[in-house]
């Protein structure tokens, strides 16, 4: 049964793989988890949100085109301008590069799919549903209106009593599930799910950029998620966290937001830079100059971006030493950015560039992004920033960096990869007109904003008097905005015409050397009929016959076996084959899980908390169904993959991709926990009203016992895993029962501590203390769920000496929960002692 069913011909192989990997037509398309389908969905949905954001931008420009405009009132204007920024940042930019990454990476890496297809599908549905909540609120006149940055106290309950701010906090948190799931999927896939032989130094440059971006998302997004949760808790339940009158500080929100916000600029830019680094060598007809330097520059940008967040807070009154540090860091990031730009220019100068439509958009990118970088250095200088901080100069800088650094490369990428997506070539050559309309319209719109900003025009205003002399500049800016919009509309028309009437293209029309052009055009659901063995970072250029060989099944896994969806996982560094990765097929589980998650978030928004509890229980129950696997009930042993190679399936081979996924999820979890501890320290040092006038924490004994239970759970998890690896599944079951009991005891103890802890509505100290306790409680609850899952797996025969992956994942979680719990509870006790009133047990 484990021997492959080898097809008689390439056509038979194609039909067999299509049957296994393809989605059912009609309603069955909702069950698709294939990366090609999901990538297209992300791209199309993101572009639809971009259209909405563009319409909102035109409404903004119409309102401030002239002085004393009565086009819309201040309330509607605030919703429009808030939603424009929110849509463009959260619903267009990040999901668009997710879509390109999901579509392209498996093909570039020479594999059949990403590591976790269902997670990708779940992320898409969360993105669609979360974004729909925001758009529905806009249609109902209840959209967020405190700015896309949601600064407190403007977004706090006293100044924003309606549902508007809650829509932003809950909707964006829902959407960010998609970003985190995509980051984990992309990170694990790049590191482990590549073609055999593709070592790190043979990876396509785009994969390196996405590797850096995925790590940045896992570290940068949790602070905003934490801030959104804390602000929503303050709004819904009255906890004291950002209220200065109760020991909080509005600046804490700004810190949490910009710890995410400034890295996000580079999270948006780096994927676009990866596309530039991929397309320019093809257009120039030579290899990328300084491949390793470009990789190091991308890593350096990702690292330095986390030291720049106070760049946005120069005007809030922070100490001069901090101003100097963050100003220097803001200038320093220009160095690795410049390395990339000079590498691109050097590649073009040493080659013979073809000035086609993709190259036109890349030239526009160079011009606009460099100007944006120059103004970025200007606002990094503190005295200058203090003059222009709240003016349209910053608006112009932001758009030059983000639109120049993202939209122009995205449009170049669209024209470059459209033949791959559609299998057709452009027919009417509208791309040149698209470029000039967008380029001229963009510069007319935003270059003039530098001038209005230097003249003192504030941003975020809905009207202004004519006496300042800004009318003609704003009118020209608005005209430029509409010219740019015409360009984007023509772009849509060009794409539709190419998809509908364009002549069919051959494989690899650009003469590229990356592996996505070795797949059929347009691509099949399975991507590669067989997995290539990579011997060079220019495999396709050195072996032009590779597409025919792969289609004929001459690579690895060139067959169908047991109706399994198989691909290969490799060594993280060398690319040597290590495992057969068995992927899940089409299923409605991601859609059902996203609907259950949506029930939870919508119930929170409407403050129907019993229904929210039902939503989270339903979400956990559906996630439980994900654990079903075709290779769980028996040891399969090594299986043939072709070329005489035998590999174990991933459930029997130690550190499988799912284990690494939990490692990276815990990295994001640790970033959130670190941000929570940062919030406590920040309030203690900076906020007014500290130390609190009265500390009532009196559960020292319970806290110490809870710490002991968490440490014991970690030890019991290790004992259970050790027993399972020896084949003593009965002992693993025994240790796991004690493990579940330890987590249950921890939950009871934490519940008792919360009932006797200081009132979180009275002071920020009590609010942050309660937040830490809830954080530990949630992790203990997840630990209990994992223990119950392992108990069930042992009872059903899903665990053996070889099949101990579930216990390995559980051990990771129990260890982390113990460390975080001890640190969190120890911090609570230490702070109580430091302010002079230690708890009495």
LINDA-V341687 format. One record per backbone hydrogen bond with DSSP energy under -1.0 kcal/mol. CO is the residue of the C=O (numbers start at 0). NH is the residue of the N-H. If there is no record, write none. Layout:
BEGIN
co->CO nh->NH
co->CO nh->NH
END
This chain:
BEGIN
co->3 nh->5
co->4 nh->559
co->8 nh->12
co->9 nh->13
co->10 nh->14
co->11 nh->15
co->12 nh->16
co->13 nh->17
co->14 nh->18
co->15 nh->19
co->16 nh->20
co->17 nh->21
co->24 nh->27
co->25 nh->28
co->26 nh->29
co->27 nh->30
co->28 nh->31
co->30 nh->586
co->33 nh->37
co->34 nh->38
co->35 nh->39
co->36 nh->40
co->37 nh->41
co->38 nh->42
co->39 nh->43
co->40 nh->44
co->41 nh->45
co->42 nh->46
co->43 nh->47
co->44 nh->48
co->45 nh->49
co->46 nh->50
co->47 nh->51
co->48 nh->52
co->49 nh->53
co->50 nh->54
co->51 nh->55
co->52 nh->56
co->53 nh->57
co->54 nh->58
co->55 nh->59
co->56 nh->60
co->57 nh->61
co->58 nh->62
co->59 nh->63
co->72 nh->76
co->73 nh->77
co->74 nh->78
co->75 nh->79
co->76 nh->80
co->77 nh->81
co->78 nh->82
co->79 nh->83
co->80 nh->84
co->81 nh->85
co->82 nh->86
co->83 nh->87
co->84 nh->88
co->85 nh->89
co->86 nh->90
co->86 nh->91
co->87 nh->92
co->91 nh->95
co->92 nh->96
co->93 nh->97
co->94 nh->98
co->95 nh->99
co->96 nh->100
co->97 nh->101
co->98 nh->102
co->99 nh->103
co->100 nh->104
co->103 nh->107
co->104 nh->108
co->105 nh->110
co->108 nh->194
co->115 nh->119
co->116 nh->120
co->117 nh->121
co->118 nh->122
co->119 nh->123
co->120 nh->124
co->121 nh->125
co->122 nh->126
co->123 nh->127
co->124 nh->128
co->125 nh->129
co->126 nh->130
co->127 nh->131
co->128 nh->132
co->129 nh->133
co->130 nh->134
co->131 nh->135
co->132 nh->136
co->133 nh->137
co->134 nh->138
co->135 nh->139
co->136 nh->141
co->137 nh->140
co->146 nh->149
co->150 nh->154
co->152 nh->155
co->155 nh->159
co->162 nh->166
co->163 nh->167
co->164 nh->168
co->165 nh->169
co->166 nh->170
co->167 nh->171
co->168 nh->172
co->169 nh->173
co->170 nh->174
co->171 nh->175
co->174 nh->177
co->175 nh->179
co->176 nh->180
co->177 nh->181
co->178 nh->182
co->179 nh->183
co->180 nh->184
co->181 nh->185
co->182 nh->186
co->183 nh->187
co->184 nh->188
co->185 nh->189
co->186 nh->190
co->187 nh->191
co->188 nh->192
co->191 nh->569
co->194 nh->197
co->195 nh->533
co->196 nh->198
co->198 nh->201
co->199 nh->202
co->203 nh->207
co->204 nh->208
co->205 nh->209
co->206 nh->210
co->207 nh->211
co->208 nh->212
co->209 nh->213
co->210 nh->214
co->211 nh->215
co->212 nh->216
co->213 nh->217
co->214 nh->218
co->215 nh->219
co->216 nh->220
co->220 nh->224
co->221 nh->225
co->222 nh->226
co->223 nh->227
co->224 nh->228
co->225 nh->229
co->226 nh->230
co->227 nh->231
co->228 nh->232
co->229 nh->233
co->230 nh->234
co->231 nh->235
co->232 nh->236
co->233 nh->237
co->242 nh->245
co->242 nh->247
co->243 nh->246
co->245 nh->763
co->248 nh->251
co->249 nh->253
co->250 nh->254
co->251 nh->255
co->252 nh->256
co->253 nh->257
co->254 nh->258
co->256 nh->260
co->257 nh->261
co->259 nh->263
co->262 nh->266
co->263 nh->267
co->264 nh->268
co->265 nh->269
co->268 nh->272
co->269 nh->273
co->270 nh->274
co->271 nh->275
co->272 nh->276
co->273 nh->277
co->274 nh->278
co->275 nh->279
co->278 nh->282
co->279 nh->283
co->280 nh->284
co->280 nh->285
co->282 nh->353
co->283 nh->351
co->289 nh->293
co->290 nh->294
co->291 nh->295
co->292 nh->296
co->293 nh->297
co->294 nh->298
co->295 nh->299
co->296 nh->300
co->297 nh->301
co->298 nh->302
co->299 nh->303
co->300 nh->304
co->302 nh->305
co->303 nh->306
co->304 nh->307
co->307 nh->310
co->308 nh->311
co->309 nh->312
co->312 nh->315
co->318 nh->322
co->319 nh->323
co->320 nh->324
co->321 nh->325
co->322 nh->326
co->323 nh->327
co->324 nh->328
co->325 nh->329
co->326 nh->330
co->327 nh->331
co->328 nh->332
co->330 nh->333
co->331 nh->334
co->332 nh->336
co->333 nh->337
co->334 nh->338
co->335 nh->339
co->336 nh->340
co->337 nh->341
co->338 nh->342
co->339 nh->343
co->340 nh->344
co->341 nh->345
co->342 nh->346
co->343 nh->347
co->344 nh->348
co->345 nh->349
co->353 nh->355
co->355 nh->359
co->356 nh->360
co->357 nh->361
co->358 nh->362
co->359 nh->363
co->360 nh->364
co->361 nh->365
co->362 nh->366
co->363 nh->367
co->364 nh->368
co->365 nh->369
co->366 nh->370
co->367 nh->371
co->368 nh->372
co->369 nh->373
co->370 nh->374
co->371 nh->375
co->372 nh->376
co->373 nh->377
co->374 nh->378
co->377 nh->380
co->380 nh->384
co->381 nh->385
co->383 nh->387
co->384 nh->388
co->387 nh->390
co->389 nh->458
co->390 nh->393
co->391 nh->395
co->392 nh->396
co->393 nh->397
co->394 nh->398
co->395 nh->399
co->396 nh->400
co->397 nh->401
co->398 nh->402
co->400 nh->404
co->401 nh->405
co->402 nh->407
co->405 nh->409
co->406 nh->410
co->407 nh->411
co->408 nh->412
co->409 nh->413
co->410 nh->414
co->411 nh->415
co->412 nh->416
co->413 nh->417
co->416 nh->420
co->417 nh->421
co->418 nh->422
co->422 nh->504
co->429 nh->433
co->430 nh->434
co->431 nh->435
co->432 nh->436
co->433 nh->437
co->434 nh->438
co->435 nh->439
co->436 nh->440
co->437 nh->441
co->438 nh->442
co->439 nh->443
co->440 nh->444
co->441 nh->445
co->442 nh->446
co->447 nh->451
co->448 nh->452
co->449 nh->453
co->450 nh->454
co->451 nh->456
co->452 nh->455
co->456 nh->391
co->463 nh->67
co->465 nh->468
co->469 nh->473
co->470 nh->474
co->471 nh->475
co->472 nh->476
co->473 nh->477
co->474 nh->478
co->475 nh->479
co->476 nh->480
co->477 nh->481
co->478 nh->482
co->479 nh->483
co->480 nh->484
co->481 nh->485
co->482 nh->486
co->483 nh->487
co->484 nh->488
co->485 nh->489
co->486 nh->490
co->487 nh->491
co->488 nh->492
co->489 nh->493
co->490 nh->494
co->491 nh->495
co->492 nh->496
co->493 nh->497
co->494 nh->498
co->495 nh->499
co->496 nh->500
co->497 nh->501
co->502 nh->424
co->513 nh->516
co->514 nh->517
co->515 nh->518
co->525 nh->527
co->530 nh->555
co->537 nh->541
co->538 nh->542
co->542 nh->545
co->544 nh->548
co->545 nh->549
co->546 nh->550
co->547 nh->551
co->548 nh->553
co->549 nh->552
co->555 nh->530
co->556 nh->558
co->559 nh->4
co->560 nh->563
co->564 nh->582
co->566 nh->580
co->568 nh->577
co->568 nh->578
co->570 nh->574
co->572 nh->199
co->574 nh->196
co->575 nh->570
co->578 nh->568
co->579 nh->649
co->580 nh->566
co->587 nh->591
co->588 nh->592
co->589 nh->593
co->590 nh->594
co->591 nh->595
co->592 nh->596
co->593 nh->597
co->594 nh->598
co->595 nh->599
co->596 nh->600
co->597 nh->601
co->598 nh->602
co->599 nh->603
co->600 nh->604
co->601 nh->605
co->602 nh->607
co->607 nh->611
co->608 nh->612
co->609 nh->613
co->610 nh->614
co->611 nh->615
co->612 nh->616
co->613 nh->617
co->614 nh->618
co->615 nh->619
co->616 nh->620
co->617 nh->621
co->618 nh->622
co->619 nh->623
co->622 nh->625
co->623 nh->626
co->624 nh->627
co->638 nh->646
co->640 nh->556
co->641 nh->644
co->644 nh->640
co->646 nh->638
co->647 nh->579
co->648 nh->651
co->649 nh->652
co->653 nh->655
co->655 nh->659
co->656 nh->660
co->657 nh->661
co->658 nh->662
co->659 nh->663
co->660 nh->664
co->661 nh->665
co->662 nh->666
co->663 nh->667
co->664 nh->668
co->665 nh->669
co->666 nh->670
co->667 nh->671
co->668 nh->672
co->669 nh->673
co->670 nh->674
co->671 nh->675
co->672 nh->676
co->673 nh->677
co->674 nh->678
co->675 nh->679
co->676 nh->680
co->677 nh->681
co->678 nh->682
co->679 nh->683
co->680 nh->684
co->681 nh->685
co->698 nh->702
co->699 nh->703
co->700 nh->704
co->701 nh->705
co->702 nh->706
co->703 nh->707
co->704 nh->708
co->705 nh->709
co->706 nh->710
co->707 nh->711
co->708 nh->712
co->709 nh->713
co->710 nh->714
co->711 nh->715
co->712 nh->716
co->713 nh->717
co->714 nh->718
co->715 nh->719
co->716 nh->720
co->717 nh->721
co->718 nh->722
co->719 nh->723
co->720 nh->724
co->721 nh->725
co->722 nh->727
co->723 nh->726
co->726 nh->728
co->727 nh->731
co->728 nh->732
co->729 nh->733
co->730 nh->734
co->731 nh->735
co->732 nh->736
co->733 nh->737
co->734 nh->738
co->735 nh->739
co->736 nh->740
co->737 nh->741
co->738 nh->742
co->739 nh->743
co->740 nh->744
co->741 nh->745
co->742 nh->746
co->743 nh->747
co->744 nh->748
co->745 nh->749
co->746 nh->750
co->747 nh->751
co->748 nh->752
co->749 nh->753
co->750 nh->754
co->752 nh->756
co->758 nh->761
co->759 nh->239
co->762 nh->766
co->763 nh->767
co->764 nh->768
co->765 nh->769
co->766 nh->770
co->767 nh->771
co->768 nh->772
co->769 nh->773
co->770 nh->774
co->771 nh->775
co->772 nh->776
co->773 nh->777
co->774 nh->778
co->775 nh->779
co->776 nh->780
co->777 nh->781
co->778 nh->782
co->779 nh->783
co->780 nh->784
co->781 nh->785
co->782 nh->786
co->783 nh->787
co->784 nh->788
co->785 nh->789
co->786 nh->790
co->787 nh->791
co->788 nh->792
co->789 nh->793
co->790 nh->794
co->791 nh->795
co->792 nh->797
co->793 nh->796
co->801 nh->803
co->802 nh->799
co->803 nh->807
co->804 nh->808
co->805 nh->809
co->806 nh->810
co->807 nh->811
co->808 nh->812
co->809 nh->813
co->810 nh->814
co->811 nh->815
co->812 nh->816
co->813 nh->817
co->814 nh->818
co->815 nh->819
co->816 nh->820
co->817 nh->821
co->818 nh->822
co->819 nh->823
co->820 nh->824
co->821 nh->825
co->822 nh->826
co->823 nh->827
co->824 nh->828
co->825 nh->829
co->826 nh->830
co->827 nh->831
co->828 nh->832
co->829 nh->833
co->830 nh->834
co->831 nh->836
co->832 nh->835
END
